[in-house]
Amino acid sequence: MRRSVVTGVGVVAPGGVTRDKFWETITAGRTATRGITFFDPSGFRSQIAAECDFDPKAAGLNDQEIRRMDRYVQFAVAAAIEAMKDSGLPLGQVDHERIGVSLGSAVGGTMYLEDEYVAVSNHGQKWLVDPDYAAPFLYQALIPSSLASEVALKFSAHGPAMVASTGCTSGIDAIGYGHQMIQDGEADIVIAGASESGISPISMACFDPIKATSRRNDDAGHASRPFDRDRDGFVMGEGGAVLILEEIEAPWPARRRSTARWPASPTAATPST
């Protein structure tokens, strides 16, 4: 039975656009929920969200990648860069045909798509849209497979690459599928995780009429309270997280690197499956 081990973690999240900064935020009990800044939310019932203060260039993306990728794809690539560095994986010594990608996204990126639709339809005035006004990478923003293909391209991962979209369980399903790739012998290394960037007018408009999102606009910091008796809905958010999964008995020392990253102790055991 082939087993997998987590050797690297990368995070892009509200309140911290690296794993360590995000950990500091949540362990300090701070919230990242605030009034929406990406667009004017004044016409909405819910006007708050958890936004990422994300700089793609600072995260390691070049100008062409920033131009080509939707925001949620940028999150995934940035998180994967951090996770790969964290893993210490000697990429130059591994067979890239054995590196897979398994990523999840419930709604993907609606920001690029909505901006482009506004342009090609002239703010919805034209039923027959004019493709001449579309940006060159609109198609990549439309198809979900761009999420996995861009991450695979970044790391020259030539193994299986897939995107899971199973609603709220997309991320954990993608990680589980990544482990299954290793278990079934389809890959020795899998870049696995999830990414979302759905804080756009169309996404907020989907939840507003059914009163699914919180309207505590005057108390954004305490609006997310899922187990509270007085909860009035969830808070929209964005972000991404990536794990590096490796076959535990691989020729490169995955077990040793994993143990060094998370030393065995009563509270922190080596995370293997």
Number of C-alpha atoms within 10 A of each C-alpha: 7 16 18 27 24 28 29 24 25 28 29 30 26 23 21 20 22 21 19 12 15 18 15 13 15 13 8 9 8 12 16 19 22 19 19 19 12 12 10 12 16 9 9 15 18 25 25 28 28 23 23 20 13 20 14 17 13 9 18 15 18 11 10 8 17 15 13 17 22 24 24 27 29 29 32 30 31 29 31 29 22 24 26 22 16 18 21 15 20 11 13 7 9 15 14 18 15 17 26 27 31 30 33 32 26 20 18 24 27 22 20 20 19 14 15 20 18 16 18 20 17 14 11 12 10 11 9 9 16 13 13 9 14 18 15 11 14 16 12 17 23 15 11 21 15 19 31 26 22 22 25 24 11 13 17 15 23 17 20 19 22 22 25 23 19 15 12 12 14 21 27 17 22 25 25 15 21 32 28 17 24 25 17 13 13 17 25 29 31 32 29 33 31 33 31 23 27 23 22 21 18 13 17 21 14 12 18 16 11 8 14 16 24 23 20 19 17 12 13 20 18 13 23 22 15 12 7 8 7 8 15 17 18 18 22 24 18 21 25 29 27 31 28 27 30 30 26 23 14 15 10 16 15 23 20 13 19 22 17 12 17 15 15 13 8 6 6 10 11 17 15 16 14
